[in-house]
């Protein structure tokens, strides 16, 4: 594969140690022992989530798999499905071992290849293009050590590697701070809601007769009316701009609306209890419940009310959970006056402006980072 770079290119196998996981069998799993990694334990934040790890029995590990034990500083990368997803193993993650569909990477000699430079190479389009060219499988792409042995890596002098890695680290830090700022706006809104309204769910504590803020006690069905959505398949959708809102969110667009915006929609089946808000007219899918009547209540308040709602206890089935409006309407709740609802709506609107600005900044920082990542291995930084 021809690479556009002024740097010397060397076979990856000459400077990188890589090792694929062993492919443990179910009968080797235990309720305790040595935790092992797979694709789902690698997070989008680039770290390992040990809470999702399963265990291989201690005896099995000692007899066959000690050489798959990972070290702090190793990079673990997905090799099936989502290609190139990367996480760094930290000291607090140990002990932990490899399993199938995950490959360990580390430099063979740190005086030839900088560890952080290696990380950004694995995240780069240059690496991904080589993997896509070499990987096997149609529906699910796969690659392994045999493919990695055919790959090459640009190898500038060590100081240049460190300089490139530092630039990419800094740009990545900006990107992460933007994401954190967006998450903080969500936390701020939830804090404001809880401060203004407190616990509104009287049915959770039936012995509580009065709300600390003096809100009215009533039935949920007296304040809003929920209705089941309307069935439509993607093949039935006609070209248009009307969003079809399913339990998981917008699933298609159509030429006809069934409900007038603004709207509040709850996942009824599938993503049960997920809450969606839409300003425009829309088509609520059969997998949802939607608020047909707000009865002069503020839609933004109703949206956040359901975001806080303890929905799990109202699922109709454990194997295929659904949400029934007839169980929700009779629930006793505390309900605030419209003026307080509207005050929260004003705070929501100003916070959304801030969040929109941060999302724009995040998009720009992603574009900048991706540009830097492509230029880095072409020698343009």
N, C-alpha and C positions, 0 to 999 in steps of 0.2 A: 504494500500500500504506500503510495507516494504522499509525503507529508510536507506541507508548506512551512518550513522552519529553517532559520539559519543555524540552529544548534545541531551538534552531533547527535545522531540517533543510534541507539543501541538496542539489542534484543532485551525485552523486559526481563526475561529469565536470568540475564547476567547481573542485574542489579537489585532484583526484588525476589524475596522469598514468598511463595504463595502456597497455600494448602487448602484443599477442599474438605468439607465435613464428611463424616463416615456413613451417614444414612442409617440412623438407629431404628430398630423395630419396636413396635408397641410393647411387646413382651419384655423389653429391656427397660421400660419406663418404671419409675417408682414414685412414691409419695414424698420421698426425700432422697438425698444423694448429691450428685453433682449437677447443677443446672446447666442446660445447653441452649444454644441460640438457634433460631431459625428466622425467616424473613420477617415475621410479624413482631419479633422482639427488637428490630432495628427501627428507631423512630425517625420522623422527618427532621427532628432537631439534631440528628447526628450522634445520638447516644444510644446506649442499650437500656431497654426497659426490662429489668430483671423480674418485675412482677408478672410478666407474661411468659417467663421461662418455665419449662417442664424439667423433670429430673430423670437422669439415668441412674440406675441402681449402683451403689458404691462398688459392689463386687464386680459388676460388669465393667465399670470404668477402670478399676485397678488391673483387671485382667487384659483389657483390649485397647483402651482409649486414652491412656495418660498422655500420649504424644499429641492429642488434639486439645490439650489444655491451653487456653489463651493467656497471653501476657499483657500487662498494662502497656498501652501505647500501640498495640496491634490495631489495624483497621480491619473491620469485617464488612464484606460487601456481598450483596445479593447476587446470585448467579442464575436465577430462574424467575420468570414472570416480570417483575419490575427490575430491570437490569441496572446495576450500578448504584443501588441504594447503599449508602455507606454510614457506618457508625464507628466511633472510636471506643475501644475498651479502656475503661478507667480502673484505677486501683480499687475503688469501692465496688466494682463489678465482680471482682475475683472472689472465689474460684468460679470459672465458667468455661465451657468447652464448645467446640464447633459441632454443628450437625449438618445435614444435607441442605443444599441450595444456598449455602453461605461459604465464602472463601476468605481466608485470612491473608492479609498483606503486611509486609514490613520490609524495610531496606535490608539488603544483605550486608552492606557496609555503609555506615552513616557518614564516612568521610568521602563517599562518592555520590550518595543520594540523600538529600535532606528529606526527613520524614514528612514534614508538612507539604513540601513540594510534591511528594508522592500522592498525598491526599488530594490536592487540587488537580493533579493529572487524572486521577481516577474519576473525579467529578467533571472533567472537561469533555467538550464535544469530541475532541480527538480520541479519547479513550472509548467513549460511547460508540463512535462510528466504527472503530475497529472491532468492538464487541458485536455490534449489529451485523457486521459483515461476516464474522466468524461463527456466530451463534447458530444453533440448530433448533428445530421445532417450528411449527407453523402457528398454532393457536397460542402456545406458551413458549417463549424463547428461552433457551438454556445455553450456558457455556461453562467451561471448566478449565483445568490446568492445560489440557492439550491445546486449547484455543489460545490461552495466555502465552504459551511458549512460542506462538507465531507472531506475537505483537511486538511493537517497538515503542520506545519512549524517548522524547527529546531530552538530552542531558547537557545543559549548559554547565559552566564551572560552578562549584559549590556555592560561592558567594552570590552568584547571579541567581541560583536556585532560591537561596534564602531571601534575596531582595524581592523576587517575584512572589514567593509565599507570603511575605510580610504585606505586600500590597493587596493581595487577594484576601488575607485575613482581615485587614482593615475595612475593605469594602464589604466583606461578609458581616462584620460587626455592625456596620451602619444598617445593613438590611435587617439584621436581627433586632436592633433597637426599634426600627419602624414597626416590626411585628409586635414587639412588646408594647409599644404605645397604643396600638389598636386594641390589644387585649386589655389594657388598662382602661380604655374608654368603656368597654363592656362591663368591667368590674365596677367602674364608677356609677354607671346607670343602675346596676343591681343594688349597690349600696344606697343610692338615692331612693330607689323604690322601697326598699325595706325600711329606710328611715322615715319616709313619708306615710307608709301604710301599715308597716308591721306585719303580723301574721293575720291573714284574712280568712284562713281556712278553719271555720268554726267546727266543721264536721270531724276534724282531726282530734279536737279536744272538746267533746260535747258538754263537758261540765262547765266550760267557760261561757257565762251568760252575756258579759259585756266586753266590748273592745276597749283597750286602754285609751284610744283616741275618740271614743264615743261614736264609732261608725254603726250604721244600721245593720241589724241581723236579719237576714232574709234568705230566700231560696235562690240558687243560681239561676233557675229557670225564670224567675221574676225579673231578672236584670238583662239577660241575653237569651236568644233562642238559637240552638245549634241544629243543623240539618246535615244529613248525609249527602256526600257529593254525587256527581253524575258520572256514569261509566262512559269512557271513550278510549279507544285504542289509538296508537300512533298512526296506524294505517288509515284511520277514519279522520284524522286531523287534516284540515284544509289550510292552504297557505294563508297566514295572517300573523297578527302581532299580539293576539290574546294569549297570555300565559296559561298553560294547563298546570295547576298546582296539585301534585301528588303528595303522598305522605312524606317523601324525602325532599320535596321542593319542586321547582319548575322542571317538568319532565318533557314538555313539548310546547308548541305554539299552534293556535287554531284561529279560524276566522270569526268565530262566534263566542260570545261571553254568556255565562249562566248566572253571574253575580256581579253586582256593582261595587267598585272600589270606593273607599279603602276596605280591605278585607283582612280577616283573621282566620287562619285555617289550621286545624289540628290533625296530625297524623292519626288515622283511625285503624289502619291495618298496614303492616310492614314496619315503617319507622313510627311506631306508636308513640304518641305524645309529643312529637316534634311540632313546634309552633312556627308558623310563617305569617309574615305581614306583607301585604301588597297594596300599593296606592291605586293602581289602575283596575279597570274591570278585568274579570278573570273567569276561568272555568275551574271550579273545585272538583277534583277527581273523586271517583268512587272510594278511593282508599283514604278519604279525609272526612272530617266533620268541619263545617264552616259556619261562621256566625251569620245567620240569616237576618236577625234583628238585634241591633244594638240598644234599642229603646232609649235613645238620646244619651247613652254612655259614650265615653271617648274611646275610639278604636285603639289608640296607642296604649291607653291604660289596660284595655281588655287583652291586648297582645301580651303585655308584660305580666298581667295577672296569670295567664295560662303558662307563661314561661316559668313562673314560680310554682305552679300547680303540682301537687304530689300525684302525678298521673299513674305511677306504676301499680298502685293498689286497686285500680279500676280496670285493669286489663282482663278481658273475658276468658282468655285461655293461655296456658303456659307454652304449649307446643306451637300455636299459631295465634299470638295475641291480637286482640281487636279491642276497640274502644266503642262503648255504646252510649249514645247521648241520653238514653232513658235512665241511665244510672247517674248521670251528671246533673241533669235538671233539678232533681229533688234535694240536692246537697245544701246544707245550711252553711252560709258564708257571712262574713262581715263586708259591707259595701260602702265605700267612701262617697262623699258628695261630689257632684260634677265639677265644682270649682277646683277641688284638690286634684281630680283627675286631669283637668286641663292644665294646671300648674305643672304636673309631671310631664305632660305632653310638650309643653314649652321647653322644659329642660332636655327632653329627649331630642327635640328638633335641633337645639343648639349643639348638643353632644354629637349628633349625627353629622353636622357640618364639620366639626372637628375631626371626626372619624373619616369622613370623605377626604379631607385634606391629607390625613395620614396615609390613607390607602393610595392616594395619588403619589405621595412621596415614596411609599413602598414600591409601587409599580416602577417609578423612576429608578429607585435603587436596585431593583431586580434587573432592569435593562442595563444599567451601568455595570453591575457585577457580571452579567452574562457576556457583555462586550469585553470586559477585562479578561475574563476567563478564556475567551476565544483568542484574544490578542496575545495573551501571556506566552503561549507555546509557539506563536509565530515570531517571537522576538520583538514585539512592538510595544512593550511596556518600558 
